[in-house]
Amino acid sequence: MRRTLLIGAWLLASACACSWPAGAAELVNPYEGDDAAVRAGSGLYAGRCADCHGADAKGNRGPDLTQRWAVGASDESVFTTIRQGVAGSIMPPSSAPDNELWAIVAYLRSISVVPPLASTGDPQRGRALFVAECEQCHRVGLAGGALGPELTMIGQVRSREALVAAVRDPSAAVALGYRAVTLRTKDGPRIEGIVKSEDAFSMQIMTTDGRLQGYRKSELVELTPATESLMPGFSVERLAAAALEDLLAYLGTLRGPAAELAR
Amino acid sequence: MSSCLLRTTTVLIATAVLLAAPPRVRAQTEGQESEGVSSADIAAGLADPTHWLTYSGDYSGQRHSPLTQVTPRNVRRLMPQWTFQAGTFARGRGFETTPLAVDGVLYVTGANNYAWALDARTGRPFWEYRRTLPNDLTYGSSAPVNRGFAVLGERLFMVTLDAHLLALDRRTGGVLWDVVLTDYRVGYAATLAPLVVDDRVIVGISGGEYATRGFLDAYEPATGARLWRFNTVPGPGEPGSDTWPNDTAMARGGGATWMTGSYDPELGLLYWGTGNPNPDYYGGDRRGDNLYTNSLLAVEAATGTLRWHYQFTPHDTHDWDSNHVPVLATLDWQGRERQVVMVANRNGFFYVLDRVTGELLLGKPFTATTWAREIGADGRPIVLNEDGSTGCLPDQWGGTNFNPPSFDPKRKLFFVNARETCASFHAQPETQVVPGQVAAGGMVWVDRDKASGALRAIDVTTGQIEWEFAYPTPTMAGVMSTASGLVFAGDHEGNFTAFAAATGEDLWHYQTGASIWGAAAMTYMLDGRQQVLIPSGAALISFALGDD
């Protein structure tokens, strides 16, 4: 079950969950690793920060926020910057409740550079595995498919634990924009794809062969959402532990276009 | 989704009555000095087809226009005439306003306390007003919205995010007077469209997520002097104080009044909804029913005296504010004519009450809520799942919200955008209360996979759902209906859709490009053509019939 922690001044606030003793050495984000808080923080970020820092937090009028932790910032320092603003700049102070700021911090952390992924595997064998099993749907650099998420920077933005979970059981959490559907028009064949957008009257999908195609629901005779991800699950039987280590080792090298192109 | 069309009952359209009536066109005032809007004009409601003079169109809250030029037969020819872009970043919330239409001019409020007078023929502005807001807003920083002007004479009335009430010059947007409602720094803001009743400007307040105490005020239109205040949470020893454990809980008890109410001129009564008790989710420090939170109040407009109240959700711990537009109507009720007030409530129930006495006539769920499924003989809900820490209750946005419903008195159908959601509530005691900081007392977990929406037509005499139209996600859009048999509703994906009032058949839709959120359509005649206007995102879009 995917759950969303909804945060907004008119929704909730719980100062108690985010309070800490005065004079404590280090403030810890109470939402660290909390996926629901990350999603809530994403919404808060979009409403309050994206105008200056960009929808992807990679900077616009304000600086790139995805690199803060990579250059030594901590959750606490980012929290403090949001709270106090930056004197002499257009970055204003915020009076929003602590838990909203922590949710934003959790979101920024989730899209930021993560420590290099630790793996005992061989990245070259992992790359070969990736090309054989994954590249048809996932793009890295200039090569690969579009049906699944691009992975060019996956080593920067996903932890080892998150990657293992995504490989072993991809249907456990299918991101919005990657949910599968089967549909058919009156005179056409059955079509499988992933839902990119939907409203009461239409649906926009990417077909499994990578075409973007929109449909009016009134013209469909079948519309069946899938319960599973289009990505197959790589169980231990299908992908042994050692091979998974190789794949993780390769994914850990994917830390941006420059890194990929340089290889 | 196997089908987007889910209708339980179909009623034939009486096509013979759907012929477009000839439009009544008021003498145009282009280039002339306007004579101003009188109290009688406002009380006449939508009788003048060129007017829309108050938030719901008239005092009844029905948001049901008598206009008949746009019909189920011709609505497919509805075409955009112009789009107005606010050009302001709304920080996640866009237009929630209902424009007022006066003699070819639209008066519009927007996010962050911008406002405009627009040429109704072109969408071009005559003037723009922008309030300089303090940088330490409390409630107003999280929901920087506004829901509309009120008008009287040459004055426009508007509330602000720093909890002031302004009178603007209708011709220039200049500020005529500016009075303080209350101290915003404690946690208050004001967002509703004021309601002008005779010689009073009625306003309510936002702030129930902070440790605040709600009130309803009346002000003198010429000067801004306050005429009366009704506190929605009693003071020590006052009636209702026995529903609170102590004075401390009452002093921060919530009960905000943040949506425009309705008015019965014959009874002289205002009908106004109140919001959640504070803190929202933790009720351990405020045991009791917590009057007059989550209630409908009948308040004498002349004096501010409470005549009666009905509490929909006693001792609420789910943030199910009752800040809805109360809908007034005259119904044949079991052989007897009754003056009623109707509310589709955030707790998932639809209610009909006698508006003279407050007697409950009907209370039926219009959603799949598992919080309660019936109202007991004592008028209280028979609660099945009180705290919601387990199971699946309507989320804190509720079975519907402040987005206006509409009512077709001919068909006896109440149209409301319903929300089906699944949430669990996790209360937490508060260790301290800091003025100006949110104090909600817990968290809510929402299962996004179990969320959907639907426009529903409720038979008000039985509470049965006559038809529905399903949406992929819950919507916060409002509804308007017309005497020609149309229902106009928005959805979260941005569609503005016209439905047949009799059957729920979708007849026309337009993708506006942004969620229609909190706003409902309005309609009026201009140069002999019926205009239909919908706010969407940071835009207003005006439609009229194109050629065949």
Chai-1 contact restraints between the chains, C-beta under 6 A:
chainA,res_idxA,chainB,res_idxB,connection_type,confidence,min_distance_angstrom,max_distance_angstrom,comment,restraint_id
A,M1,B,D447,contact,1.0,0.0,6.0,A-B,restraint_1
A,R2,B,R448,contact,1.0,0.0,6.0,A-B,restraint_2
A,R2,B,D449,contact,1.0,0.0,6.0,A-B,restraint_3
A,R3,B,W445,contact,1.0,0.0,6.0,A-B,restraint_4
A,R3,B,D447,contact,1.0,0.0,6.0,A-B,restraint_5
A,T4,B,V446,contact,1.0,0.0,6.0,A-B,restraint_6
A,T4,B,R448,contact,1.0,0.0,6.0,A-B,restraint_7
A,L6,B,V444,contact,1.0,0.0,6.0,A-B,restraint_8
A,L6,B,V446,contact,1.0,0.0,6.0,A-B,restraint_9
A,G8,B,S142,contact,1.0,0.0,6.0,A-B,restraint_10
A,A9,B,S142,contact,1.0,0.0,6.0,A-B,restraint_11
A,A9,B,E209,contact,1.0,0.0,6.0,A-B,restraint_12
A,A9,B,V438,contact,1.0,0.0,6.0,A-B,restraint_13
A,W10,B,S142,contact,1.0,0.0,6.0,A-B,restraint_14
A,W10,B,A143,contact,1.0,0.0,6.0,A-B,restraint_15
A,W10,B,E209,contact,1.0,0.0,6.0,A-B,restraint_16
A,L11,B,Q396,contact,1.0,0.0,6.0,A-B,restraint_17
A,L12,B,A440,contact,1.0,0.0,6.0,A-B,restraint_18
A,L12,B,M443,contact,1.0,0.0,6.0,A-B,restraint_19
A,A13,B,V438,contact,1.0,0.0,6.0,A-B,restraint_20
A,A13,B,A440,contact,1.0,0.0,6.0,A-B,restraint_21
A,S14,B,Q428,contact,1.0,0.0,6.0,A-B,restraint_22
A,C16,B,Q428,contact,1.0,0.0,6.0,A-B,restraint_23
A,C16,B,T431,contact,1.0,0.0,6.0,A-B,restraint_24
A,G47,B,R91,contact,1.0,0.0,6.0,A-B,restraint_25
A,G47,B,G92,contact,1.0,0.0,6.0,A-B,restraint_26
A,D51,B,F89,contact,1.0,0.0,6.0,A-B,restraint_27
A,S95,B,D136,contact,1.0,0.0,6.0,A-B,restraint_28
A,P97,B,Q437,contact,1.0,0.0,6.0,A-B,restraint_29
A,P97,B,V438,contact,1.0,0.0,6.0,A-B,restraint_30
A,E198,B,P472,contact,1.0,0.0,6.0,A-B,restraint_31
A,D199,B,E493,contact,1.0,0.0,6.0,A-B,restraint_32
A,D199,B,N495,contact,1.0,0.0,6.0,A-B,restraint_33
A,A200,B,C4,contact,1.0,0.0,6.0,A-B,restraint_34
A,A200,B,Y471,contact,1.0,0.0,6.0,A-B,restraint_35
A,A200,B,D491,contact,1.0,0.0,6.0,A-B,restraint_36
A,A200,B,N495,contact,1.0,0.0,6.0,A-B,restraint_37
A,F201,B,H509,contact,1.0,0.0,6.0,A-B,restraint_38
A,K217,B,C4,contact,1.0,0.0,6.0,A-B,restraint_39
